[in-house]
Amino acid sequence: MVRRIDVTGAGGVSLAAWEYADPPKSREADSPPGGVLLLHGLMGRASHWAGTARWLSERHRAVALDQRGHGQSDKPADGPYDREAYVDDAEAALEQLGLAPAVLIGHSMGALTAWQLAARRPDLVRGLIICDMRASALGAASQREWEDWFKSWPVPFATLADVRKWFGEDDPWVERPNPSRGAFFSEVMAEGEDGWRPVFDPAQMLKSRETWVFDAHWEELVQVQCPALVVRGLDGELGRAESQEMVRVLPRGAYAEVPDAGHLVHYDQPEGWRQAIEPFLDGVLAGS
């Protein structure tokens, strides 16, 4: 079962939230309140979490959010696409969906949103999973690389097979063939009269990214009081030294890594991803 739930975000922006399974039947009446909110990364969408949400929903309520500018949520031409707007949206989603106190699971930019919300509203967040997101500043060179990368996309793509091949094999950012990367990007394409194009506006993605890429986010990480798990793919963008420093500064931090996974950890190795986070989730959601 897939169920869409409409949420009103900051400034009245319409957001689409998704449950990818029936409400859990094995949850006991006296089980702890709350659930799980899943936040995708830049260019992502809620459907990227479908596999995770389905196994989570066997015992817990799990909802994935299309963030502003992404998926089927509103993409206001004038934004805003700053950090405050994304965090406000996630806060609104938790409250309107009745998920709080929730575990937040975030990938990349979604992880940053998650820990910024956890720092600001500890009453809404009982646990946090940070997947492959750096706390250090990435800088101007990184932003220029992204601008050049978007320009290299051969849009429109003639077919979805072309999407999968380009992002999985031909993209200059691909070091070796990666079918899961092709599958990931095929999820964010829509067919028009001239072929397949992204469901997001690349200019809005760059605008979103520039609001956090120039700054470090250690100070907010230190303010996270709930249990927090930092997860990295061994071939991802978050290095081991930085991830372990993030664990050190988190008041209740823990660490996990997934072998044979890159930045798209939950797509590259879904079983390894589950094994890495399930014990942490069970402990937090059981109230231990």
N, C-alpha and C positions, 0 to 999 in steps of 0.2 A: 504494500500500500504506500502511495505517496500522497501527502496532504500538504497543500499550501496554506500558510497562515499569514495574513497581511498585518504588518507592523508599521506604526507611524514613528519615523525617526526624527532627528533634530530638524527644526525648521519646517516640519510637516512633510518631509520626504517620505514617499511610500517605499517600504522595504518588504521583500518577499522572504519569508522563513519557511523551511521545509522539514517535515517529518517523513522519513523514508521507511517507516514500518508502523504496524499497529502499536497502540500504547501497550507497555509491558504488562503481561498477564501474571508473571510470577512475583511481582512486587507485593509484599505484604502490606496490610492496611496500616501497620504501625511502623513502616519503614521511614527513614529520615526524609524530610521534604527536600525539594530541589531536583535539579537535573543537570544536563550537560548542554552547553551552547558551543557550537563549532564555528570557528571563524577562519575562512579561507585567506589566502595570501593575495598579493597584488595580481590582477588579471584572472584570479580564480572565480569560482562560484560555488554555491552550496552543494551542487551535485558531486563535486569532487570528494565530498565527505560521505557519500551514500553508503559505501562499504563499511566504513567505521560506524556510521549511525545505525546500521542494521544490526550489527552484533552488540552495540551498546544497548539498543532498545529491547534486547532480550530481558534485561533486568532494570533498565533505567530509562527515563524519558530523555531523548536526545533530539535536539533541533539544530539544523544548520541554517545560517543566515546568508542571503545574498546581500553583501554590503553595498552601500551607495556607489553608483557608477559601474556596478557589476551585475552579471546574471540578469534576473528579471526585476531587479529593483530600479527605482528612478535614477536617471543620469542627468541631473540638472546642469544645464549649460554653464551656469555661473557658479556651480559648486554650492557651498564650500567643500573642498576636499582636504581639509587640514586635519590634524590629529584630534582636535577637540570634537569635530563633527563625527568622526569615526567612533570615538569613545562614547560620545553622547548617544549615538545610534545603538551601540551594543548595550548600553545601560537601559535604554528604552525597551530593547528587545527582551532583556531579562525580566523586566518588570511586567511588560504586557503579556509575555508568554507564561508568566507564573513559574519561572524556572529557579528563581533565587531561594536560598543560597545555592549557587551553581558551581560546577566545575567548568572552567573555560578551557577549551582546547583550541590553540591558534597555530596556524602555519605561517611562517614568514611575517609579512606585515600584520596578519591577523593575530600573531603571537604578541607583537608589540602593542596592538590595541588591547589585547587581553591583560597584559601586565600593567598597562597604564590604568585600565579600569579597576583592576584588583588593588592597585595602590590608592586610587581615589575613593573607591566604594568597597571597603573590606566587608561591609555587612552583606553585600550581594554575592561575594565570591568565596567559596569554601575550599577551592583547589584550582591549580593552574598547570597546564601543560604547554610548554614553549617548544615549538618544533622548528628548528633550523632558522633562528632569527638572531642576528648579532646585536649586542648592546652598544658596540662602538660605532663612531661616525664612519661613514663610507666615503664621503667627500665628493668634490666637484668632478673628479675624473670618472668616478663611477656613474654619475648622472649623465655625463657626456657619452659614455659607452652605451648606456641604455637608449639615448636619443638616436645614436647611430644604428643600434640593433633594430629598433622599430623601423627605421628607414630601409633596412635590408630585407624586410619581409616581402615576398613576392605576391602581394595581394592584388586582385582577388585570386584565391586558389580555385582551380577548376573543379576539384572534387575533394571529398573528405580524405580519400586515400593520399592525395597530394599534400594535405595538411599533415597527416601522420608521417609521411615520408620526410617532408622538409624539417619539421621540428624534431623528428626522431633520428634523422641521418644527415641532412644537408645543411642545417643551420650551422653557421660558423662557430656558434657557442657549444656545439656538441662535440665532445672529445672522442666518443666512440658511439656506435649505434645504440639507441635507447628507445625501444618501442613504447615504454610506459610514458615517456615524455611526449611522444607523438599522440598517444591516447589522451593525455592530460590536455593538450592544446586543442584537440578535436572537440573537446567538450565546450570550448568557449568560442566556437564558430557558428555562424548562422548563414543559411543560404539566401542569396538575393538573386536578382535578375542576371547579374554578371558573374556569379560564383559565390565563394564562401569568404566571409570577412568576420573579424572578431566582433563579439557582441558588445564590447566596450570601445570607448574612444581612446586611442593611444595617447592623445594629448592630455586627457583627464588622468590617465595612469601616471604620466610623467609629473603632472601637477600634484597628485597624491604623494608620489615618491619624494618630491623635492621638499615636502613638509617634514620629513624625518631623516632623510639621508645625510644631511649636513650636521646633524646633532648626535651626541652620545646620549644614551638613555639609562646609564647606570644609577643615577639618583632615584629614578622611579622604581627600578628593580629592587633597590634596597628597602623601599617602602612596602613591598609586598609581604604581608604577614602570614598568609595562608601557606600550606604545603605547596611546593612548586617543583615540577619535574622538567629538567632541560634535556631535550632529545635532539641528537644530531645524527645525520647519515654520515658514515665514514668518508664518503666522497662529496659531502655537501658543502655549503658555503660557510657554515659555522665551524671554525677550527676547534680542535680539542682543548688547546690552552685557554682560549676565550670562553668556551663553554664551561670549563671547570672553574674559571674565575667567576662566571655568572652564578654557578652553584655556591661558590664560597660567599659571595656577597648577599645572596638570598638568605633571609633569616631561617627558612625551613626548606632549603634547596636539596634536590636529589638529581642524579645524573643517569642517563641511559643513552646507548648508542646502538644503531642498527647497521649491521654489516651489509655490504653490497648495495648500499642506498646512497643516492645523491641528495640534492636539495628537495626533491619531491618524495620525501621519505615514505609517506602513506600510499603513494602510487607505485614507487619502485619496489617496495617490499612490504605488501600489506600484512603478511603473517608476522614478519619480524617487527613491524610497527605495533601490531596488537600485543605481541609478547612483551614488548618494551613498556607499554603504557598500562596494560590491564591490571597488573598487581597494584600499581599506584592508585589507579581509579577505584579499584575495589576497596582499598584501605580508606581512601578519603570518603567515598560515598557510603561506606559502612559506619562512618563516624569514628574510625580509629585514629 
